Amino acid sequence: MTDAEGTGVGPVLLDTERIRLRRLTVADVPHLVDLDSDPEVMRFLTGGRPTPVEVVRDEVLPRQLAEYERHPGLGRWAGIDRMTGEFLGWFALDPGDDGTEAELGYRLRRSAWGRGLATEGSAALIRYAFTMLGVRRIWAETMAVNIASRRVMEKAGLQYVRTFRLTWDDPIEGAEHGEVEYELRRDDWLREHPGQERAIAFRAR
């Protein structure tokens, strides 16, 4: 996959002040493997275990690339530092069954933590989903003990919905406290962002 200039870099979805969100490509395999190799990044996902390179290369990435064609505008997007060109991690709006809902996700390198980047990228994707794609509800889940991720959800505008428990064959530390779900509905977001209704109506003409 190449962009219009044939550079091998995925097409850009949007830019924020500090982040460029673009499509993932096969050239991102080393970035994704490195990201999933950090025990702290994977702490609340696998208990710190890395994702094997063959799983990233042969399963995870091909599934994400196919998603772009099935659900234009949704999927997983590489987050790039606009100043340095550094791969920061990824942000996601994973599509629901009927296209009216999407699951927000993010996974950033440790060097990107504590700088507000997760909130910045998430807020931009939320705005894009509600104003450009017609998504009606965005939701996200994490472990109840993952305070940092819950704080990102709240700063991006999502509200706590529930705590629930799943059954795991090999539970990781903290699983006994359950999972949490957060959500943000388009009507609620529009009330917090007056003027966006007119922009949406103009684009729909």
Disulfide bonds with the S-S distance in Angstrom:
none
